[in-house]
């Protein structure tokens, strides 16, 4: 994909409502060929195992989901207030 095509796709996707972007993301994810899906599944499994190992070894602490959700909401509200897309603000 060229940079110009990528920018155009991003601009078009940004015009969609949130639920439409979710539908598009689902459609794109479902279109990934099966051989890539296996690699993705393996990468997620390694990531999950690594995080669980760190937790069980006491290297990391859990954060209650209420705190995580509140922090995400605050960040999204900040981004919205500045009129930025979440991708550009990250």
Contact map, one row per residue, 1 for C-alpha under 8 A:
111011000000000000000000000000000000000000000000000000000000000000000000000000000000000000
111111000000000000000000000000000000000000000000000000000000000000000000000000000000000000
111111100000000000000000000000000000000000000000000000000000000000000000000000000000000000
011111110000000000000000000000000000000000000000000000000000000000000000000000000000000000
111111111000000000000000000000000000000000000000000000000000000000000000000000000000000000
111111111100000000000000000000000000000000000000000000000000000000000000000000000000000000
001111111110000000000000000000000000000000000000000000000000000000000000000000000000000000
000111111111000000000000000000000000000000000000000000000000000000000000000000000000000000
000011111111100000000000000000000000000000000000000000000000000000000000000000000000000000
000001111111110000000000000000000000000000000000000000000000000000000000000000000000000000
000000111111111000000000000000000000000000000000000000000000000000000000000000000000000000
000000011111111100000000000000000000000000000000000000000000000000000000000000000000000000
000000001111111100001000000000000000000000000000000000000000000000000000000000000000000000
000000000111111110001000000000000000000000000000000000000000000000000000000000000000000000
000000000011111110000000000000000000000000000000000000000000000000000000000000000000000000
000000000001111111111000000000000000000000000000000000000000000000000000000000000000000000
000000000000011111111000000000000000000000000000000000000000000000000000000000000000000000
000000000000000111111100000000000000000000000000000000000000000000000000000000000000000000
000000000000000111111110000000000000000000000000000000000000000000000000000000000000000000
000000000000000111111111000000000000000000000000000000000000000000000000000000000000000000
000000000000110111111111100000000000000000000000000000000000000000000000000000000000000000
000000000000000001111111110000000000000000000000000000000000000000000000000000000000000000
000000000000000000111111111000000000000000000000000000000000000000000000000000000000000000
000000000000000000011111111100000000000000000000000000000000000000000000000000000000000000
000000000000000000001111111110000000000000000000000000000000000000000000000000000000000000
000000000000000000000111111111000000000000000000000000000000000000000000000000000000000000
000000000000000000000011111111100000000000000000000000000000000000000000000000000000000000
000000000000000000000001111111110000000000000000000000000000000000000000000000000000000000
000000000000000000000000111111110000000000000000000000000000000000000000000000000000000000
000000000000000000000000011111110000000000000000000000000000000000000000000000000000000000
000000000000000000000000001111111000000000000000000000000000000000000000000000000000000000
000000000000000000000000000111111101100000000000000000000000000000000000000000000000000000
000000000000000000000000000000111111100000000000000000000000000000000000000000000000000000
000000000000000000000000000000011111110000000000000000000000000000000000000000000000000000
000000000000000000000000000000001111111000000000000000000000000000000000000000000000000000
000000000000000000000000000000011111111100000000000000000000000000000000000000000000000000
000000000000000000000000000000011111111110000000000000000000000000000000000000000000000000
000000000000000000000000000000000111111111000000000000000000000000000000000000000000000000
000000000000000000000000000000000011111111100000000000000000000000000000000000000000000000
000000000000000000000000000000000001111111110000000000000000000000000000000000000000000000
000000000000000000000000000000000000111111111000000000000000000000000000000000000000000000
000000000000000000000000000000000000011111111100000000000000000000000000000000000000000000
000000000000000000000000000000000000001111111110000000000000000000000000000000000000000000
000000000000000000000000000000000000000111111111000000000000000000000000000000000000000000
000000000000000000000000000000000000000011111111100000000000000000000000000000000000000000
000000000000000000000000000000000000000001111111110000000000000000000000000000000000000000
000000000000000000000000000000000000000000111111111000000000000000000000000000000000000000
000000000000000000000000000000000000000000011111111100000000000000000000000000000000000000
000000000000000000000000000000000000000000001111111110000000000000000000000000000000000000
000000000000000000000000000000000000000000000111111111000000000000000000000000000000000000
000000000000000000000000000000000000000000000011111111100000000000000000000000000000000000
000000000000000000000000000000000000000000000001111111110000000000000000000000000000000000
000000000000000000000000000000000000000000000000111111111000000000000000000000000000000000
000000000000000000000000000000000000000000000000011111111111000000000000000000000000000000
000000000000000000000000000000000000000000000000001111111111110000000000000000000000000000
000000000000000000000000000000000000000000000000000111111110000000000000000000000000000000
000000000000000000000000000000000000000000000000000011111111000000000000000000000000000000
000000000000000000000000000000000000000000000000000001111111100000000000000000000000000000
000000000000000000000000000000000000000000000000000001111111100000000000000000000000000000
000000000000000000000000000000000000000000000000000001101111110000000000000000000000000000
000000000000000000000000000000000000000000000000000000100111111000000000000000000000000000
000000000000000000000000000000000000000000000000000000100001111100000000000000000000000000
000000000000000000000000000000000000000000000000000000000000111110110000000000000000000000
000000000000000000000000000000000000000000000000000000000000011111110000000000000000000000
000000000000000000000000000000000000000000000000000000000000001111111000000000000000000000
000000000000000000000000000000000000000000000000000000000000000111111100000000000000000000
000000000000000000000000000000000000000000000000000000000000001111111110000000000000000000
000000000000000000000000000000000000000000000000000000000000001111111111000000000000000000
000000000000000000000000000000000000000000000000000000000000000011111111100000000000000000
000000000000000000000000000000000000000000000000000000000000000001111111110000000000000000
000000000000000000000000000000000000000000000000000000000000000000111111111000000000000000
000000000000000000000000000000000000000000000000000000000000000000011111111100000000000000
000000000000000000000000000000000000000000000000000000000000000000001111111110000000000000
000000000000000000000000000000000000000000000000000000000000000000000111111111000000000000
000000000000000000000000000000000000000000000000000000000000000000000011111111100000000000
000000000000000000000000000000000000000000000000000000000000000000000001111111110000010000
000000000000000000000000000000000000000000000000000000000000000000000000111111111000000000
000000000000000000000000000000000000000000000000000000000000000000000000011111111100000000
000000000000000000000000000000000000000000000000000000000000000000000000001111111111110010
000000000000000000000000000000000000000000000000000000000000000000000000000111111111100000
000000000000000000000000000000000000000000000000000000000000000000000000000011111111000000
000000000000000000000000000000000000000000000000000000000000000000000000000001111111000000
000000000000000000000000000000000000000000000000000000000000000000000000000000111111100000
000000000000000000000000000000000000000000000000000000000000000000000000000000111111110110
000000000000000000000000000000000000000000000000000000000000000000000000000000110011111110
000000000000000000000000000000000000000000000000000000000000000000000000000100100001111111
000000000000000000000000000000000000000000000000000000000000000000000000000000000000111111
000000000000000000000000000000000000000000000000000000000000000000000000000000000001111111
000000000000000000000000000000000000000000000000000000000000000000000000000000100001111111
000000000000000000000000000000000000000000000000000000000000000000000000000000000000011111
